[in-house]
Amino acid sequence: MSTQLATRKTEERSHHLQRLTADGTLVEFLASPDEAGTDICLIRGTIPPGVAVPLHSHPDVELFYVLEGAVEAFQSNGSPRWKTVGAGAVAAIAGNVKHAWRNSSPRPVTMVIVTTAKMYRFFHEVAKPFAADHSAAPPTPGEMQELFRAAVRYGYWMGSPEENRAIGLNIG
């Protein structure tokens, strides 16, 4: 029995372009569920300096491996608190756990993310094409509302402005 290794060059994958989400993070789809041949995908995520991902939860498991930089992660399970996750570390987020991210450092944070096909579809819907020669701007209130509406369609929970402020985020 032989096993074939499926590989694709970057230029062969049209979805491999960097995309910008409403909260200011960048995503790059490295392997779609179709390419993986299963219900998982592989994404590279970049959180620019000063950007935060609002408090949210979903049934999908996420595994984050930090490649460069250090990011602060909040999880509501156990003792809710912010924890710094640096290069070479893994953050595992179980399904339905409220969590958030923030990059308080002056440098971008780059992570590899393994998650579900449903999260892939969500990110593909909410992320817009991004040209590397442009700088990311903070999201407008309208863009954040669009993100919240998409989250509702997918059955995802998003924290209110008050819930985000309670954990130290000024979002929404």
C-alpha positions as a Markdown table, in Angstrom:
| # | Residue | x | y | z |
|---|---|---|---|---|
| 1 | Met | 0.0 | 0.0 | 0.0 |
| 2 | Ser | 1.4 | 3.4 | -1.0 |
| 3 | Thr | 0.6 | 6.8 | 0.3 |
| 4 | Gln | 0.7 | 9.8 | -1.9 |
| 5 | Leu | 1.7 | 13.1 | -0.4 |
| 6 | Ala | -0.6 | 15.8 | -1.6 |
| 7 | Thr | 1.3 | 19.1 | -2.0 |
| 8 | Arg | 0.5 | 22.4 | -3.7 |
| 9 | Lys | 2.7 | 25.3 | -4.4 |
| 10 | Thr | 1.6 | 28.6 | -2.9 |
| 11 | Glu | 0.8 | 30.1 | -6.4 |
| 12 | Glu | -1.5 | 27.1 | -7.1 |
| 13 | Arg | -3.9 | 28.0 | -4.2 |
| 14 | Ser | -6.1 | 31.0 | -4.9 |
| 15 | His | -7.4 | 30.9 | -1.3 |
| 16 | His | -3.8 | 31.2 | 0.0 |
| 17 | Leu | -3.9 | 35.0 | -0.2 |
| 18 | Gln | -3.8 | 36.9 | 3.0 |
| 19 | Arg | -7.3 | 38.2 | 4.1 |
| 20 | Leu | -8.3 | 40.8 | 6.7 |
| 21 | Thr | -11.0 | 40.1 | 9.3 |
| 22 | Ala | -13.2 | 42.9 | 10.7 |
| 23 | Asp | -11.4 | 42.8 | 14.0 |
| 24 | Gly | -8.1 | 43.6 | 12.3 |
| 25 | Thr | -6.5 | 40.2 | 12.3 |
| 26 | Leu | -5.1 | 38.7 | 9.1 |
| 27 | Val | -5.7 | 35.1 | 8.0 |
| 28 | Glu | -4.1 | 33.0 | 5.3 |
| 29 | Phe | -5.7 | 29.7 | 4.4 |
| 30 | Leu | -2.8 | 27.2 | 4.2 |
| 31 | Ala | -4.9 | 24.0 | 3.8 |
| 32 | Ser | -8.6 | 23.9 | 3.3 |
| 33 | Pro | -10.8 | 21.0 | 4.5 |
| 34 | Asp | -10.9 | 19.8 | 0.9 |
| 35 | Glu | -7.1 | 19.8 | 0.7 |
| 36 | Ala | -6.9 | 18.1 | 4.0 |
| 37 | Gly | -9.5 | 15.5 | 3.0 |
| 38 | Thr | -11.1 | 15.9 | 6.4 |
| 39 | Asp | -13.1 | 18.2 | 8.6 |
| 40 | Ile | -10.0 | 20.3 | 9.7 |
| 41 | Cys | -8.1 | 23.1 | 8.1 |
| 42 | Leu | -4.8 | 24.9 | 8.6 |
| 43 | Ile | -4.7 | 28.7 | 8.8 |
| 44 | Arg | -1.9 | 31.2 | 9.5 |
| 45 | Gly | -3.1 | 34.1 | 11.6 |
| 46 | Thr | -1.4 | 37.4 | 12.2 |
| 47 | Ile | -2.5 | 39.8 | 15.0 |
| 48 | Pro | -1.0 | 43.2 | 14.3 |
| 49 | Pro | 0.3 | 45.4 | 17.2 |
| 50 | Gly | -2.6 | 46.9 | 19.2 |
| 51 | Val | -5.3 | 44.6 | 17.7 |
| 52 | Ala | -7.6 | 42.5 | 19.9 |
| 53 | Val | -10.0 | 39.7 | 19.0 |
| 54 | Pro | -13.2 | 40.2 | 21.0 |
| 55 | Leu | -14.5 | 37.8 | 23.6 |
| 56 | His | -16.3 | 35.0 | 21.9 |
| 57 | Ser | -17.1 | 31.3 | 21.9 |
| 58 | His | -18.1 | 28.5 | 19.5 |
| 59 | Pro | -18.3 | 24.7 | 19.6 |
| 60 | Asp | -15.3 | 24.4 | 17.4 |
| 61 | Val | -11.9 | 23.4 | 18.9 |
| 62 | Glu | -9.0 | 25.5 | 18.0 |
| 63 | Leu | -5.3 | 24.8 | 18.4 |
| 64 | Phe | -2.9 | 27.8 | 18.1 |
| 65 | Tyr | 0.9 | 27.4 | 17.7 |
| 66 | Val | 2.7 | 30.7 | 18.0 |
| 67 | Leu | 5.5 | 31.1 | 15.4 |
| 68 | Glu | 6.6 | 34.7 | 16.1 |
| 69 | Gly | 5.9 | 37.2 | 18.9 |
| 70 | Ala | 3.9 | 36.9 | 22.0 |
| 71 | Val | 0.1 | 37.3 | 22.4 |
| 72 | Glu | -2.1 | 37.5 | 25.4 |
| 73 | Ala | -4.9 | 34.9 | 25.5 |
| 74 | Phe | -8.0 | 35.0 | 27.7 |
| 75 | Gln | -10.0 | 31.8 | 28.5 |
| 76 | Ser | -13.0 | 31.7 | 30.8 |
| 77 | Asn | -12.5 | 28.1 | 31.9 |
| 78 | Gly | -10.7 | 27.4 | 35.2 |
| 79 | Ser | -9.6 | 30.7 | 36.6 |
| 80 | Pro | -10.4 | 33.3 | 34.0 |
| 81 | Arg | -7.4 | 35.4 | 33.3 |
| 82 | Trp | -5.0 | 36.7 | 30.6 |
| 83 | Lys | -2.0 | 34.5 | 29.9 |
| 84 | Thr | 1.0 | 35.4 | 27.6 |
| 85 | Val | 1.6 | 32.8 | 24.9 |
| 86 | Gly | 5.0 | 33.2 | 23.2 |
| 87 | Ala | 6.8 | 31.7 | 20.3 |
| 88 | Gly | 7.0 | 27.9 | 20.4 |
| 89 | Ala | 4.0 | 27.6 | 22.7 |
| 90 | Val | 0.6 | 26.1 | 22.0 |
| 91 | Ala | -2.8 | 27.4 | 23.2 |
| 92 | Ala | -5.6 | 24.8 | 23.0 |
| 93 | Ile | -9.1 | 26.3 | 23.1 |
| 94 | Ala | -11.8 | 23.7 | 23.8 |
| 95 | Gly | -15.2 | 24.1 | 22.2 |
| 96 | Asn | -17.7 | 26.5 | 23.9 |
| 97 | Val | -15.0 | 28.2 | 26.0 |
| 98 | Lys | -15.2 | 32.0 | 26.0 |
| 99 | His | -11.9 | 33.4 | 24.8 |
| 100 | Ala | -10.2 | 36.5 | 23.4 |
| 101 | Trp | -6.8 | 37.6 | 22.1 |
| 102 | Arg | -4.8 | 40.8 | 22.3 |
| 103 | Asn | -1.5 | 41.9 | 21.0 |
| 104 | Ser | -0.1 | 44.6 | 23.4 |
| 105 | Ser | 3.4 | 44.4 | 21.9 |
| 106 | Pro | 4.9 | 46.6 | 19.2 |
| 107 | Arg | 5.4 | 43.6 | 16.9 |
| 108 | Pro | 2.9 | 41.4 | 14.9 |
| 109 | Val | 2.2 | 38.0 | 16.3 |
| 110 | Thr | 2.0 | 35.1 | 13.9 |
| 111 | Met | 0.3 | 31.8 | 14.7 |
| 112 | Val | -0.6 | 28.6 | 12.9 |
| 113 | Ile | -4.2 | 27.5 | 13.7 |
| 114 | Val | -5.8 | 24.1 | 13.3 |
| 115 | Thr | -9.6 | 24.2 | 13.4 |
| 116 | Thr | -12.7 | 22.8 | 11.9 |
| 117 | Ala | -14.3 | 23.1 | 8.4 |
| 118 | Lys | -17.1 | 25.3 | 9.9 |
| 119 | Met | -14.5 | 27.8 | 11.2 |
| 120 | Tyr | -12.9 | 27.7 | 7.8 |
| 121 | Arg | -16.2 | 28.7 | 6.2 |
| 122 | Phe | -16.8 | 31.4 | 8.8 |
| 123 | Phe | -13.3 | 33.0 | 8.3 |
| 124 | His | -13.7 | 32.7 | 4.6 |
| 125 | Glu | -17.0 | 34.6 | 4.8 |
| 126 | Val | -15.9 | 37.4 | 7.1 |
| 127 | Ala | -12.4 | 38.0 | 5.9 |
| 128 | Lys | -11.9 | 40.3 | 2.9 |
| 129 | Pro | -8.9 | 40.3 | 0.5 |
| 130 | Phe | -6.0 | 42.3 | 1.8 |
| 131 | Ala | -3.1 | 43.8 | -0.2 |
| 132 | Ala | 0.2 | 43.5 | 1.7 |
| 133 | Asp | 1.2 | 47.0 | 0.5 |
| 134 | His | -1.6 | 48.5 | 2.5 |
| 135 | Ser | -1.7 | 48.9 | 6.3 |
| 136 | Ala | -4.6 | 47.4 | 8.3 |
| 137 | Ala | -6.9 | 50.0 | 9.8 |
| 138 | Pro | -9.0 | 49.6 | 12.9 |
| 139 | Pro | -12.5 | 48.2 | 12.1 |
| 140 | Thr | -15.4 | 50.5 | 11.7 |
| 141 | Pro | -18.5 | 50.0 | 13.8 |
| 142 | Gly | -20.3 | 48.8 | 10.7 |
| 143 | Glu | -17.6 | 46.2 | 10.0 |
| 144 | Met | -17.8 | 45.0 | 13.6 |
| 145 | Gln | -21.6 | 44.7 | 13.3 |
| 146 | Glu | -21.1 | 42.6 | 10.1 |
| 147 | Leu | -18.8 | 40.3 | 12.0 |
| 148 | Phe | -21.4 | 40.0 | 14.8 |
| 149 | Arg | -24.2 | 39.2 | 12.3 |
| 150 | Ala | -22.0 | 36.5 | 10.7 |
| 151 | Ala | -21.3 | 35.0 | 14.1 |
| 152 | Val | -25.0 | 34.7 | 14.9 |
| 153 | Arg | -25.6 | 32.9 | 11.5 |
| 154 | Tyr | -22.9 | 30.3 | 12.5 |
| 155 | Gly | -24.3 | 29.9 | 16.0 |
| 156 | Tyr | -21.2 | 31.6 | 17.6 |
| 157 | Trp | -21.5 | 33.8 | 20.7 |
| 158 | Met | -19.9 | 37.2 | 20.8 |
| 159 | Gly | -19.4 | 39.2 | 24.0 |
| 160 | Ser | -21.1 | 42.5 | 24.5 |
| 161 | Pro | -19.1 | 45.7 | 24.8 |
| 162 | Glu | -19.6 | 45.5 | 28.6 |
| 163 | Glu | -18.4 | 41.9 | 28.7 |
| 164 | Asn | -15.3 | 42.9 | 26.7 |
| 165 | Arg | -14.6 | 45.9 | 29.0 |
| 166 | Ala | -14.9 | 43.6 | 32.0 |
| 167 | Ile | -11.9 | 41.6 | 30.8 |
| 168 | Gly | -9.9 | 44.7 | 29.7 |
| 169 | Leu | -10.9 | 45.1 | 26.1 |
| 170 | Asn | -12.4 | 48.3 | 24.6 |
| 171 | Ile | -14.3 | 46.7 | 21.7 |
| 172 | Gly | -17.7 | 47.4 | 20.2 |
